[in-house]
Amino acid sequence: MVKGEFWPATWMLVGTAGWVVLMHLLQIAVWAIHYSWNKAMPDLTTALYFSAVTYTTTGYGDLVLPKEWRLVGGVEALTGILMCGLSTGMFFAVFTKALGFHLENNPAERTNERAAH
């Protein structure tokens, strides 16, 4: 890889990962605000913790929603799984684009890569 191409591709991937994490944190916060606003959790701090554990499907079990809210917690977990999968696909697409750009600008490496397979 040419020296000048490594860092732009690296920073693009780091920036993408940063935005993905930020978007997940925003979704966790929206769920937490919903729980706190509707008194399903005692305060916003507890709701943020519960939401993060539920969204990421860690599920420690030290906090539970009231009986009438338990199905909503499952929906949050399902949403978290789906959003993490979507983020993985998006990150892979960005990575493929960065690699594809590199190969388009380096025909010799593309030829070497084909010969290796």
Backbone torsions as a table, in degrees:
resi	resn	phi	psi	omega
1	MET	NA	136.8	179.2
2	VAL	-71.1	139.9	-174.5
3	LYS	-52.0	-43.4	-176.3
4	GLY	-71.5	-12.9	-177.8
5	GLU	-96.1	-19.5	-176.6
6	PHE	-66.0	-51.6	-173.8
7	TRP	-68.3	-41.4	176.3
8	PRO	-59.9	-42.1	178.6
9	ALA	-65.9	-40.8	179.2
10	THR	-62.7	-46.6	-179.3
11	TRP	-67.8	-30.1	176.0
12	MET	-65.2	-42.4	179.2
13	LEU	-68.4	-40.5	177.8
14	VAL	-64.2	-43.6	178.3
15	GLY	-62.9	-41.6	177.8
16	THR	-62.1	-45.8	179.2
17	ALA	-61.5	-41.1	178.4
18	GLY	-61.2	-44.6	179.1
19	TRP	-66.1	-38.3	179.3
20	VAL	-63.1	-46.7	178.9
21	VAL	-61.8	-43.6	179.0
22	LEU	-59.9	-42.2	179.4
23	MET	-65.9	-38.2	176.5
24	HIS	-65.3	-42.4	178.5
25	LEU	-63.0	-37.0	177.1
26	LEU	-63.8	-42.5	178.3
27	GLN	-64.6	-40.8	176.8
28	ILE	-60.5	-42.5	-180.0
29	ALA	-65.0	-38.6	178.7
30	VAL	-63.8	-44.6	176.2
31	TRP	-60.2	-44.0	-178.7
32	ALA	-63.1	-42.8	178.2
33	ILE	-61.8	-40.4	177.7
34	HIS	-60.5	-46.8	179.1
35	TYR	-63.1	-44.8	-177.3
36	SER	-67.5	-45.4	-178.8
37	TRP	-58.9	-39.1	-177.4
38	ASN	-93.5	12.2	175.7
39	LYS	61.4	27.4	175.1
40	ALA	-80.5	-18.6	174.7
41	MET	-131.6	150.3	-173.0
42	PRO	-65.6	-32.0	-179.6
43	ASP	-154.4	172.3	-175.8
44	LEU	-68.0	-37.3	179.7
45	THR	-61.8	-46.1	178.0
46	THR	-64.6	-40.5	179.2
47	ALA	-64.1	-39.8	177.4
48	LEU	-62.4	-44.8	178.5
49	TYR	-61.9	-49.9	-179.8
50	PHE	-59.5	-44.0	-178.0
51	SER	-64.1	-42.1	179.0
52	ALA	-63.4	-43.0	-179.9
53	VAL	-67.6	-35.8	-179.5
54	THR	-76.3	-47.7	-177.7
55	TYR	-59.1	-39.7	-179.2
56	THR	-84.3	-0.8	-178.5
57	THR	59.9	26.5	174.6
58	THR	-68.4	-48.0	172.8
59	GLY	58.9	59.4	179.2
60	TYR	-60.6	-35.7	179.1
61	GLY	86.7	3.7	178.7
62	ASP	-76.4	-19.7	174.0
63	LEU	-125.3	139.1	175.1
64	VAL	-133.1	152.1	176.7
65	LEU	-76.1	156.9	172.2
66	PRO	-58.7	155.8	-174.2
67	LYS	-49.3	-44.2	-176.5
68	GLU	-71.8	-10.5	-178.8
69	TRP	-106.4	-5.3	-170.6
70	ARG	-61.2	-35.7	178.5
71	LEU	-64.8	-33.3	179.1
72	VAL	-64.2	-38.1	176.5
73	GLY	-60.5	-39.7	176.4
74	GLY	-64.4	-37.2	177.7
75	VAL	-66.0	-38.8	177.0
76	GLU	-63.4	-43.1	179.1
77	ALA	-61.6	-43.2	177.8
78	LEU	-62.1	-42.8	177.5
79	THR	-60.5	-43.4	179.0
80	GLY	-61.1	-44.0	178.5
81	ILE	-60.4	-46.9	-178.9
82	LEU	-63.9	-42.5	-179.0
83	MET	-68.4	-35.5	176.3
84	CYS	-66.9	-39.4	176.0
85	GLY	-63.9	-42.7	178.0
86	LEU	-63.0	-41.3	178.6
87	SER	-63.9	-39.2	177.9
88	THR	-62.3	-44.9	177.8
89	GLY	-62.0	-42.3	179.1
90	MET	-64.8	-43.8	179.8
91	PHE	-62.7	-39.9	177.3
92	PHE	-63.1	-40.4	178.5
93	ALA	-63.3	-41.8	178.2
94	VAL	-65.1	-43.1	178.7
95	PHE	-61.5	-43.8	179.2
96	THR	-63.3	-40.1	178.3
97	LYS	-64.0	-43.2	179.4
98	ALA	-63.3	-43.3	179.5
99	LEU	-68.6	-41.2	178.8
100	GLY	-62.3	-40.4	177.6
101	PHE	-62.2	-41.6	179.7
102	HIS	-62.8	-44.5	-178.3
103	LEU	-69.5	-34.4	177.6
104	GLU	-64.0	-34.8	-177.9
105	ASN	-89.1	-0.9	179.5
106	ASN	-135.0	75.0	-176.6
107	PRO	-57.9	-31.4	-179.8
108	ALA	-63.1	-41.8	178.7
109	GLU	-68.2	-35.5	178.6
110	ARG	-63.7	-41.0	177.7
111	THR	-65.2	-42.7	178.6
112	ASN	-63.9	-38.0	-179.8
113	GLU	-66.0	-41.1	178.1
114	ARG	-64.8	-39.7	-179.5
115	ALA	-66.6	-29.4	-179.3
116	ALA	-71.2	-23.6	-177.7
117	HIS	-92.5	NA	NA
